[in-house]
Amino acid sequence: MVLKILFYAAAFIKQFYLFSSGSIGIAALFFTASGLLTLCAVRNNSRKVLYQEDFPWLIFLIFAIIINGVYFIRTLNRSFPLHTLYWIYSAFLIWTFRTLYSESFMSGLCWMCRINLIFQVLLLVSGRGRYFYETWGGSRFRGTFNDPNQFAFFIFIMMLVLFMEYRRKAVYTAKTRIGFWGMFLLGVFLIGKAKSTGMFIGLLVFVGVLTGQFFWDKCCHSKQKKVWWFGGAAFLVLLTVDVYLILPGADFDVSQTDYTLLSRIQQKIWKLANGNIYDLLYDRSAERLVLEPQYLLYGAGEGFFERFIPYDGFEALLSPGVFDVFHVNEIHSSFFDVWFSYGLIPTTFLVYWIGRNVIRCDRAQRAAVLALLAESFTLMNCRQPFFWFIIVMAGMSGKKKNTEYE
């Protein structure tokens, strides 16, 4: 029971950002304590410590340690060991989660996810939450987080954990349906307040996959297939019309709107329509993918991002009015940041591990995993424990572990 309590406490405390982003938080200490006690319990019961299904992940981890170690020796920049520590920490939490996974453990974790969602709603309605303010006055809710995207991702991942467990059950009662979808709508409401376009993409993929599965199942088992195909075509036409109606005009200015999630989506569309590929790369701090492509082969190491301040002349490649100041941070894309930092071979092992888990995922749960992966292309979330927990849950679909560690 102590192991579970520590893990649940970490899941709750994870939403409280008391220090700057990137620093080791209090939740990490609780997660680590839970993992260490779990390791002691496993050793005392003479059970295996390593899981064969995670070997590709461990091979990636070895590569990451070596690559960051080489760049640390060359530059003596302390950010390389720090990012290595993040990966070791993630690997340890994957093992901890896989070991603790059971019916009762997941039931308790789901209750903690519900508590987290309700807590952030109460924070919003009470007016005590934090806000991020644009230079021209627009605001985005960020709850107890340092950044609205961090907040939105946390809410999104809570929703996905609840969905994974909800869809794992073979029978859905009216009570469970109302309970889950009620929590889900609370999450959508909070993401709307954060105005996160990255989480909107995740939600769009989530709804799209569920809609596609629903249509396919109904169509395949219906005697009126033509009616379903006609209905599907009509739906796509209406969707196309709706997208056309929200397209921003040439003179679109987000500062002159009510600044909602919709206006932020329009802003992104306007930038894409009026810019070029370099603008898109710059917006994601990903210009180094084309300026330093050799690192996609052997890796640049993760850290010391000041190395990649674009050289003189890059500003001229950007559209007028887009360039502000060169970003000095990681690439805002989980997949591309890992690929650039560690190269082709290590990334292949990690992608293989993710792919195996996604393939094993039960079809009823697949919308959550695909939504997470789609969202991860827009933000760097690999240091978030629940990112890996969702993928592990996908690979364990249908499995029931009854082993309990007290």
C-alpha positions in Angstrom: 0.0 0.0 0.0 2.9 2.4 0.8 4.2 2.0 -2.8 0.8 3.0 -4.2 0.4 5.9 -1.9 3.7 7.3 -2.9 3.0 6.9 -6.6 -0.5 8.5 -6.2 1.0 11.3 -4.2 3.5 11.9 -7.0 0.7 11.9 -9.6 -1.1 14.6 -7.6 1.9 16.7 -6.7 3.0 16.6 -10.4 0.7 19.5 -11.2 2.4 21.9 -8.7 5.3 23.8 -10.4 7.0 25.5 -7.5 10.4 25.9 -9.3 11.4 26.8 -12.8 10.6 24.4 -15.6 13.3 21.8 -16.2 14.3 21.6 -12.5 13.8 18.5 -10.4 10.4 18.8 -8.7 8.9 17.4 -5.5 6.8 14.9 -7.6 10.0 13.4 -9.0 11.2 12.7 -5.4 7.9 10.8 -4.7 8.0 8.9 -8.0 11.6 7.9 -7.2 10.8 6.9 -3.7 8.0 4.7 -5.0 10.3 3.1 -7.5 13.1 2.4 -5.1 10.7 0.8 -2.6 9.2 -1.2 -5.5 12.7 -2.4 -6.5 13.3 -3.5 -2.9 10.0 -5.4 -2.8 10.8 -7.1 -6.1 14.2 -8.2 -5.0 12.9 -9.5 -1.7 10.4 -11.6 -3.6 13.1 -12.9 -5.9 11.3 -11.6 -9.0 13.0 -10.5 -12.2 14.1 -6.9 -12.4 14.2 -6.5 -16.2 11.4 -6.9 -18.7 12.3 -8.2 -22.1 9.8 -6.0 -23.8 11.7 -2.9 -22.7 15.1 -4.0 -24.0 14.9 -1.7 -27.1 14.2 1.2 -24.7 17.3 0.2 -22.7 19.5 0.1 -25.8 18.3 3.6 -26.6 19.1 4.7 -23.1 22.7 3.3 -23.4 23.2 5.2 -26.6 21.8 8.4 -25.0 24.2 8.1 -22.0 27.2 7.5 -24.4 26.3 10.4 -26.8 25.6 12.9 -24.0 28.8 11.7 -22.2 30.9 12.4 -25.3 29.5 15.9 -25.7 30.0 16.6 -22.0 33.6 15.7 -22.2 34.1 17.9 -25.3 32.2 20.9 -23.9 32.1 20.5 -20.1 28.5 21.8 -20.3 26.5 20.5 -17.4 23.2 20.4 -19.3 24.3 17.1 -21.0 24.5 15.1 -17.7 21.2 16.7 -16.6 19.4 15.5 -19.7 21.0 12.0 -19.3 19.5 12.0 -15.8 16.1 12.7 -17.2 16.3 9.7 -19.5 17.5 7.4 -16.7 14.6 8.7 -14.5 12.1 8.0 -17.3 13.4 4.5 -17.7 13.2 3.8 -14.0 9.6 5.1 -13.9 8.6 2.9 -16.9 9.9 -0.1 -15.0 8.1 1.1 -11.8 4.8 1.6 -13.6 5.0 -1.8 -15.4 5.8 -3.5 -12.1 3.0 -1.9 -10.1 0.4 -2.3 -12.9 -2.6 -4.2 -11.6 -6.4 -3.8 -11.5 -6.4 -2.2 -8.1 -3.4 0.1 -8.8 -5.0 1.4 -12.0 -8.3 2.0 -10.2 -6.5 4.2 -7.6 -4.6 6.0 -10.3 -7.8 6.8 -12.2 -9.3 8.3 -9.1 -6.2 10.5 -8.8 -6.7 11.6 -12.4 -10.3 12.6 -11.6 -9.1 14.5 -8.5 -6.5 16.4 -10.6 -9.1 17.4 -13.1 -11.6 18.6 -10.5 -8.9 20.4 -8.6 -7.9 22.4 -11.7 -11.5 23.3 -12.4 -12.0 24.5 -8.9 -8.8 26.6 -9.2 -10.2 28.1 -12.4 -13.6 29.0 -11.1 -12.2 30.4 -7.8 -9.9 32.8 -9.7 -6.8 31.6 -8.0 -5.1 30.0 -10.9 -2.1 31.4 -12.9 -2.4 33.0 -16.3 0.0 33.6 -19.1 -0.3 37.1 -20.6 0.6 37.9 -24.2 2.5 41.2 -24.8 -0.7 42.7 -26.2 -2.9 41.6 -23.3 -4.4 38.3 -24.3 -4.4 35.6 -21.6 -4.2 31.8 -21.3 -5.0 29.8 -18.2 -2.1 27.7 -16.8 -3.5 26.6 -13.4 -0.6 25.7 -11.1 1.9 25.3 -14.0 4.6 27.6 -15.4 3.3 27.4 -19.0 -0.2 27.0 -20.5 1.1 24.2 -22.7 2.4 22.3 -19.7 -1.0 22.7 -18.1 -2.9 21.6 -21.2 -0.7 18.5 -21.6 -1.2 17.5 -18.0 -5.0 17.8 -18.5 -4.8 15.9 -21.8 -2.8 13.0 -20.3 -5.2 12.7 -17.4 -8.1 12.4 -19.9 -6.2 9.7 -21.9 -5.4 7.6 -18.8 -9.1 7.6 -17.9 -10.1 6.7 -21.4 -7.6 3.8 -21.6 -9.0 2.3 -18.4 -12.6 3.0 -19.4 -12.2 1.3 -22.8 -10.4 -1.7 -21.2 -13.6 -2.8 -19.7 -15.8 -5.1 -21.7 -19.1 -3.8 -20.3 -20.0 -0.2 -19.9 -22.8 0.7 -17.5 -24.7 4.0 -17.7 -22.9 5.1 -14.6 -19.4 4.5 -16.0 -20.3 6.2 -19.3 -21.6 9.3 -17.6 -18.7 9.3 -15.2 -16.0 9.1 -17.9 -17.5 11.5 -20.4 -18.3 14.0 -17.7 -14.6 14.0 -16.7 -13.6 14.1 -20.4 -15.7 17.2 -21.0 -14.2 18.9 -18.0 -10.8 18.2 -19.5 -11.9 19.7 -22.9 -13.2 22.8 -21.1 -9.8 23.3 -19.3 -7.8 22.8 -22.5 -10.0 25.4 -24.1 -9.1 27.8 -21.4 -5.4 27.1 -21.9 -5.9 27.7 -25.7 -3.3 25.1 -26.6 -3.3 24.3 -30.3 -1.0 21.3 -29.7 -3.6 19.7 -27.5 -6.3 20.7 -30.0 -4.5 18.6 -32.6 -4.4 15.7 -30.1 -8.1 16.0 -29.4 -8.8 16.3 -33.2 -6.9 13.0 -33.8 -8.7 11.4 -30.8 -12.1 12.3 -32.1 -11.2 11.5 -35.7 -10.0 7.9 -34.8 -13.1 7.3 -32.7 -15.4 8.6 -35.4 -13.6 6.5 -38.0 -13.9 3.3 -35.9 -17.5 4.0 -35.2 -18.3 4.5 -38.9 -16.3 1.4 -40.0 -18.0 -0.8 -37.4 -21.5 0.4 -38.3 -20.9 0.2 -42.0 -19.4 -3.3 -41.9 -22.3 -4.7 -39.9 -25.1 -2.8 -41.6 -27.3 -4.1 -44.4 -27.6 -0.5 -45.5 -24.0 0.1 -46.4 -24.9 2.7 -49.1 -26.7 4.8 -46.5 -23.7 4.8 -44.2 -21.3 5.7 -47.1 -23.6 8.5 -48.1 -23.8 9.8 -44.5 -20.0 9.6 -44.2 -19.6 11.6 -47.4 -22.1 14.2 -46.2 -20.3 14.5 -42.9 -17.0 15.2 -44.7 -18.6 17.8 -46.9 -20.0 19.6 -43.8 -16.6 19.4 -42.1 -14.9 20.9 -45.2 -17.4 23.8 -45.2 -16.8 24.4 -41.5 -13.0 24.5 -42.0 -13.5 27.0 -44.9 -15.7 29.2 -42.7 -13.0 29.6 -40.1 -10.2 30.4 -42.5 -8.7 33.7 -41.5 -8.6 36.6 -43.9 -5.4 38.2 -45.3 -5.6 41.0 -42.7 -6.2 38.6 -39.7 -4.8 40.0 -36.4 -5.2 37.7 -33.3 -4.7 40.7 -31.0 -8.0 42.1 -32.4 -10.0 39.0 -31.5 -11.5 37.7 -28.3 -8.4 35.4 -28.1 -10.1 32.0 -27.8 -8.7 28.6 -28.8 -10.4 29.1 -32.2 -8.6 32.4 -32.8 -5.3 30.8 -31.9 -6.0 28.1 -34.5 -6.8 30.8 -37.0 -3.5 32.5 -36.1 -1.6 29.3 -36.8 -3.4 28.8 -40.1 -2.7 32.4 -41.1 1.0 32.0 -40.3 1.1 28.9 -42.5 -0.8 30.5 -45.3 1.3 33.7 -45.3 4.7 32.3 -44.4 7.1 29.6 -45.6 8.7 26.4 -44.4 11.4 28.4 -42.5 8.7 30.2 -40.5 7.2 26.9 -39.5 10.6 25.5 -38.5 11.5 28.7 -36.6 8.2 28.6 -34.7 9.1 25.1 -33.4 12.8 26.0 -32.9 13.5 23.3 -35.5 15.5 25.3 -38.1 18.6 23.3 -37.0 17.0 20.3 -38.8 17.8 21.9 -42.1 20.8 24.0 -41.0 22.7 21.1 -39.3 21.2 18.0 -40.9 24.3 15.9 -40.2 23.2 15.5 -36.6 20.2 13.5 -37.7 22.7 10.8 -38.6 24.9 10.6 -35.5 23.2 13.0 -32.9 24.1 16.4 -31.4 23.6 15.4 -27.8 20.8 16.9 -25.7 21.8 20.2 -24.1 23.8 23.3 -24.7 21.3 24.6 -27.2 23.2 27.9 -27.6 25.3 26.0 -30.1 22.5 26.1 -32.6 21.7 29.8 -32.7 21.1 30.3 -36.5 24.0 31.8 -38.4 23.9 35.2 -40.0 21.6 35.4 -42.9 18.9 33.1 -41.5 16.7 36.1 -40.7 16.4 36.8 -44.4 14.8 33.5 -45.0 11.8 34.3 -42.7 8.7 36.2 -43.8 8.5 39.9 -42.9 7.0 40.4 -39.4 7.7 36.8 -38.2 11.2 37.1 -36.9 11.4 38.3 -33.3 14.4 36.8 -31.5 16.3 33.6 -32.0 15.1 30.8 -29.8 17.7 29.1 -27.6 16.0 25.9 -26.5 15.1 22.4 -27.6 13.1 21.5 -30.6 9.3 21.7 -29.9 8.7 18.2 -31.1 9.3 15.0 -29.2 10.2 12.9 -32.2 12.4 15.4 -34.0 14.2 16.5 -30.9 15.1 13.0 -30.0 16.2 12.2 -33.6 18.4 15.4 -33.8 19.8 14.8 -30.3 20.7 11.1 -30.6 20.8 10.3 -34.3 19.3 7.6 -36.5 20.2 4.3 -34.8 19.2 5.1 -31.2 16.0 6.8 -32.4 15.1 3.7 -34.4 15.3 1.5 -31.3 13.0 4.0 -29.4 10.5 4.2 -32.3 10.6 0.3 -32.5 9.7 0.1 -28.8 6.9 2.6 -29.2 5.6 0.9 -32.3 5.5 -2.5 -30.7 3.4 -1.1 -27.8 1.0 0.6 -30.2 0.6 -2.5 -32.3 -0.3 -4.5 -29.1 -2.8 -1.9 -28.0 -6.4 -3.0 -28.0 -8.3 -1.4 -30.8 -10.8 0.1 -28.4 -8.0 2.1 -26.7 -6.0 3.0 -29.8 -7.5 6.5 -30.2 -5.7 7.6 -27.0 -2.3 6.4 -28.1 -2.5 7.8 -31.6 -3.7 11.2 -30.2 -0.8 11.3 -27.8 1.7 10.5 -30.6 0.1 13.1 -32.9 0.3 15.8 -30.2 4.0 14.8 -29.4 5.0 16.1 -32.8 4.1 19.7 -31.7 5.6 19.7 -28.2 8.5 18.1 -26.4 6.9 15.9 -23.8 9.4 13.1 -23.4 10.3 14.1 -19.9 6.8 13.8 -18.7 6.3 10.5 -16.9 2.7 10.0 -18.0 3.8 10.2 -21.6 5.6 6.9 -21.1 2.8 5.5 -18.9 0.3 5.8 -21.6 2.5 3.9 -24.1 3.2 1.2 -21.5 -0.6 0.9 -20.9 -1.1 0.5 -24.6 1.3 -2.5 -24.7 -0.3 -4.1 -21.7 -3.8 -4.0 -23.2 -5.8 -6.9 -22.1 -3.3 -8.1 -19.6 -4.3 -8.5 -15.9 -1.5 -8.4 -13.4 -2.7 -9.5 -10.0 0.6 -9.3 -8.2 0.4 -6.7 -5.5 3.3 -5.0 -3.7 2.5 -3.7 -0.4 
